[in-house]
Amino acid sequence: MEETIPHLFLEDDMQLENIYIGSSSCVSVQETFDNPNWFESLKPLSTEPMKVIAPDYKKFLDPTATRRMSKVLKNALLTAKQAMEQLGIAELDAVITGTAWGCQEDTTKFLDSFESLGEELLSPTSFIQSTHNTIGGLIAMSVKCNGYNNTISHDFMSFETSLLDAVLLMKENKKAMNCYVGGIDELTNFSAGIFEKAKCFDGTHPVAEAATCFILHNHSDQKKTAKLSNITFTQAMDETLLDLIRQSKPDLILSSSSIATEVPVFDYRTLCGEFSSASAFGLYLADELLSSPEAKSALGITVSSLKKIALVNVYPEGRCSYLEVEAC
């Protein structure tokens, strides 16, 4: 195995070669969608649950085709199409979606009708659109992708695991591929109330939502905004992770956790809020910082040279992920 894939697993450490972010798109609580200078007009987060700033869907999507779609489906389709347009591609080789919460609005509609109609004469639409893999299926059908399609729901690790899945797929196929990887979660008033009562989050940041996607590829001659150079999973913020930071020497760490390091740390959740796939927004921000010099000054980041950024996330039960991107 070491001969065919020389940099696969070393104590849960995945160092990568020739894996690039070709393009990205995001709908969030900031004005990120279709706005290359979104970081110049940041909105402060409230203390209450926050919904995304919805784009003008009619401007980008066919109203007839999307009239029955919930917000999360529109946002996912919108960001996927924009990312493909930015990269200048019309086809995808794979669609990989990371979502912990899935399509909550349609799930709630189906359960409400299930109760109110006494389990009779139920409309199938809400049920069909309530499953987690509806998002990936919609994107694949919209762009006529008949290739690999996978939805990963691993709670807080959903997005990072989706990235890993895309990397393994490209390595397994050993050919040039364009892979959609999305981190998507939807918040409703009902679910926000559940999160608050169950104390699912520590309250440092407001509960929020977002739809963020990337086109990952391994083409040497295709447009690229950043290089994905490391994916590591550990059981805790232990010496293994700290040693990795010391050895890798990133110029900046994006994290909401306290890290015993001299490397500057920026809490990206102060921009996007708290939700299960927030790490996708973190990677989106890292990509922006590497490709847009103006973003660094707008966010008050004083690192003189920004060539390598690490994204460190510590989750409940001691789980930890480490992503690393480099300037191309």
C-alpha positions, 0 to 999 in steps of 0.5 A: 500500500505504501508503494501505490499511495505513499502518503496515506495514513500515519497515525490517523494523519493524512498528508496530501499531494496534488489535491486542490481547491478549484473554487468555492461558494457560500451562503451564510449569515454574512453576505458571502454569496456572489460578493467577492468583497464580503469581508469588507462589510461584516455584520456582527452576530447577535445572541439569538439563533441566526439564519442565512442572508438569502440571495435573490433566488429568482436571479440565479435559479429557475423559479418554476423548477425550484418553487417546491424546494426548501431553503436548504435545497436552494442554497445547496444548488445555488452554491454548487452551480456558482462554484462550477461556473467559477471553475469553468466546468459543466460536469462533476465526477462526484458529489459528496455532501456533509450534513449533520442536520439534513433538511430540517424544514421538510422533516418538520413538515412531514412530522407535523402532517404525520401527526395532524392527518392521523398517519393518513393521506400524507403528501410524499413531497416533504418526506422525499425532500426530508432525507439527508441525501436529498441535497446530494441527489438534487445537485447530481440530477441538476448537473447530470452527474451519474458518478459517485454520490455520497452523503456523510452525516457524522455530526460535527465531523461530517464536513471533514469526513466528506473532504477525506472521502473525496481525497480517497476517491481521487486517489483510488481512481488515479485519474483527474477528477472534479469533486463537489464537496459541501458542508450544509446545515439548515436551522429552523425555529423548531430545531433552534429551540431544541438545541437551546433546551438540550444545551447542544452548544456552549453559547459562546457563539449563536447557533446558525446555518450555512451552505458552503461548497468546494470543487476539489480536483487533482488537475495540475493545469486547472485553476486552483485557489489553494492546495489542501495539504493535510487532513488529520483526525485525533481523539483529543487536543493532545501532544500529537496535534501540537507536534503536528502544528510545530512540525508543519509551522502554519502561519495562522490557525483558524479555531474556536479553541484555546491552543497552546501555540505561538502561532496566531489564532483567529476564531472564525466562528465569530463570523459564521456562528455555531453549527455542525458543519461550521468547519466548511465556513472555516475552510472557505475563510482560509481559502479567501485569506490565501487568495485575497490579500484584502481579506487579511487586513479587513479581518485585522489579521496582522500576519506578515506572510500568509502562505499556510493556514491550519483549521483546528476544530475540537468537538464534543467527546474529545474529537479533533480535526486538523485541516491544512491549506497552502497558497498555490 
